[in-house]
Amino acid sequence: MTEKQMLTMADFEALVDQAFEVRSVSPALLFSLVEVKPMGSGEREEGAFSVLWQGPPEPVLEQAIYRLYQAQLGEQDVFMVPVAQKAAGIQYEAVFT
């Protein structure tokens, strides 16, 4: 997948524990996909879902749209929100409805 497309829950489930590069910040940051979970009904055929990434402790990114790159998915623009601070770093969530 190299062009932008509507990503599915299955796309992300296959990539748990894989690295995603946040390319819209300089220098680029590496996030690890931590969790994918269903969230009930939504406009998507398979329903809404959330994706949780683990980022480094610093810098803390504000909620915004970020360009993510992952080898199998290519580049995607994703709205992410910082939701938790853990010992390993900051966790960010994106909700797909």
C-alpha positions as a Markdown table, in Angstrom:
| # | Residue | x | y | z |
|---|---|---|---|---|
| 1 | Met | 0.0 | 0.0 | 0.0 |
| 2 | Thr | 1.7 | 3.1 | -1.1 |
| 3 | Glu | -1.1 | 5.5 | -1.7 |
| 4 | Lys | -3.4 | 6.9 | 0.9 |
| 5 | Gln | -6.5 | 4.9 | 1.5 |
| 6 | Met | -9.1 | 4.2 | 4.2 |
| 7 | Leu | -7.3 | 2.0 | 6.7 |
| 8 | Thr | -9.2 | -0.8 | 8.4 |
| 9 | Met | -8.9 | -2.3 | 11.9 |
| 10 | Ala | -7.4 | -5.5 | 10.3 |
| 11 | Asp | -4.7 | -3.3 | 8.6 |
| 12 | Phe | -3.5 | -2.2 | 12.1 |
| 13 | Glu | -4.1 | -5.5 | 13.9 |
| 14 | Ala | -1.5 | -7.1 | 11.6 |
| 15 | Leu | 1.1 | -4.4 | 12.7 |
| 16 | Val | 0.9 | -4.6 | 16.5 |
| 17 | Asp | 4.5 | -4.2 | 17.9 |
| 18 | Gln | 5.7 | -2.7 | 14.6 |
| 19 | Ala | 7.4 | 0.6 | 14.2 |
| 20 | Phe | 5.7 | 3.7 | 12.6 |
| 21 | Glu | 7.7 | 6.7 | 11.7 |
| 22 | Val | 6.2 | 10.1 | 12.5 |
| 23 | Arg | 7.5 | 12.1 | 9.5 |
| 24 | Ser | 5.8 | 15.4 | 10.0 |
| 25 | Val | 8.1 | 16.4 | 12.9 |
| 26 | Ser | 11.8 | 17.1 | 12.7 |
| 27 | Pro | 13.7 | 15.0 | 13.5 |
| 28 | Ala | 11.3 | 12.1 | 12.7 |
| 29 | Leu | 10.2 | 10.0 | 15.7 |
| 30 | Leu | 9.6 | 6.3 | 15.9 |
| 31 | Phe | 6.3 | 5.0 | 17.5 |
| 32 | Ser | 5.4 | 1.4 | 18.3 |
| 33 | Leu | 1.9 | 0.2 | 17.7 |
| 34 | Val | 0.6 | -1.0 | 21.1 |
| 35 | Glu | -3.0 | -1.8 | 20.8 |
| 36 | Val | -6.0 | -1.9 | 18.4 |
| 37 | Lys | -9.5 | -2.2 | 19.8 |
| 38 | Pro | -13.1 | -2.1 | 18.5 |
| 39 | Met | -15.2 | 0.8 | 19.7 |
| 40 | Gly | -18.7 | -0.1 | 18.5 |
| 41 | Ser | -20.7 | 1.3 | 15.6 |
| 42 | Gly | -19.4 | 4.0 | 13.3 |
| 43 | Glu | -19.6 | 5.1 | 9.7 |
| 44 | Arg | -17.2 | 2.4 | 8.7 |
| 45 | Glu | -18.6 | -1.0 | 7.6 |
| 46 | Glu | -16.6 | -2.8 | 10.2 |
| 47 | Gly | -17.4 | -0.2 | 12.9 |
| 48 | Ala | -15.3 | 2.3 | 14.8 |
| 49 | Phe | -11.9 | 1.4 | 16.3 |
| 50 | Ser | -9.0 | 3.0 | 18.2 |
| 51 | Val | -5.3 | 2.6 | 17.7 |
| 52 | Leu | -2.7 | 3.2 | 20.5 |
| 53 | Trp | 0.9 | 4.0 | 19.8 |
| 54 | Gln | 3.8 | 4.3 | 22.2 |
| 55 | Gly | 6.2 | 7.2 | 21.5 |
| 56 | Pro | 9.4 | 8.4 | 23.3 |
| 57 | Pro | 9.2 | 10.4 | 26.5 |
| 58 | Glu | 10.1 | 13.6 | 24.7 |
| 59 | Pro | 9.1 | 15.6 | 22.8 |
| 60 | Val | 5.4 | 15.4 | 23.8 |
| 61 | Leu | 3.4 | 16.0 | 20.6 |
| 62 | Glu | 0.2 | 18.0 | 20.8 |
| 63 | Gln | -3.0 | 16.6 | 19.4 |
| 64 | Ala | -2.8 | 17.2 | 15.7 |
| 65 | Ile | -2.7 | 15.5 | 12.3 |
| 66 | Tyr | 0.6 | 13.8 | 11.8 |
| 67 | Arg | 2.1 | 12.1 | 8.8 |
| 68 | Leu | 2.9 | 8.5 | 9.7 |
| 69 | Tyr | 4.9 | 6.0 | 7.6 |
| 70 | Gln | 4.9 | 2.3 | 7.9 |
| 71 | Ala | 6.4 | 0.1 | 5.2 |
| 72 | Gln | 3.3 | -2.0 | 4.5 |
| 73 | Leu | 0.8 | 1.0 | 4.8 |
| 74 | Gly | 2.9 | 3.7 | 3.2 |
| 75 | Glu | 2.3 | 7.3 | 4.3 |
| 76 | Gln | -1.0 | 8.2 | 6.1 |
| 77 | Asp | -2.2 | 11.4 | 7.7 |
| 78 | Val | -3.6 | 10.5 | 11.1 |
| 79 | Phe | -5.2 | 12.7 | 13.9 |
| 80 | Met | -3.5 | 11.6 | 17.1 |
| 81 | Val | -4.0 | 12.7 | 20.7 |
| 82 | Pro | -1.6 | 12.2 | 23.6 |
| 83 | Val | -3.6 | 10.1 | 26.2 |
| 84 | Ala | -1.1 | 8.7 | 28.7 |
| 85 | Gln | 2.4 | 9.0 | 30.1 |
| 86 | Lys | 4.0 | 5.7 | 30.9 |
| 87 | Ala | 7.6 | 4.9 | 32.1 |
| 88 | Ala | 8.6 | 4.1 | 28.5 |
| 89 | Gly | 7.1 | 7.3 | 27.1 |
| 90 | Ile | 3.9 | 9.0 | 25.8 |
| 91 | Gln | 1.0 | 7.0 | 24.4 |
| 92 | Tyr | -1.0 | 8.5 | 21.5 |
| 93 | Glu | -4.5 | 7.4 | 20.3 |
| 94 | Ala | -6.2 | 7.7 | 17.0 |
| 95 | Val | -9.9 | 6.9 | 16.6 |
| 96 | Phe | -11.3 | 5.8 | 13.3 |
| 97 | Thr | -15.0 | 6.1 | 12.9 |
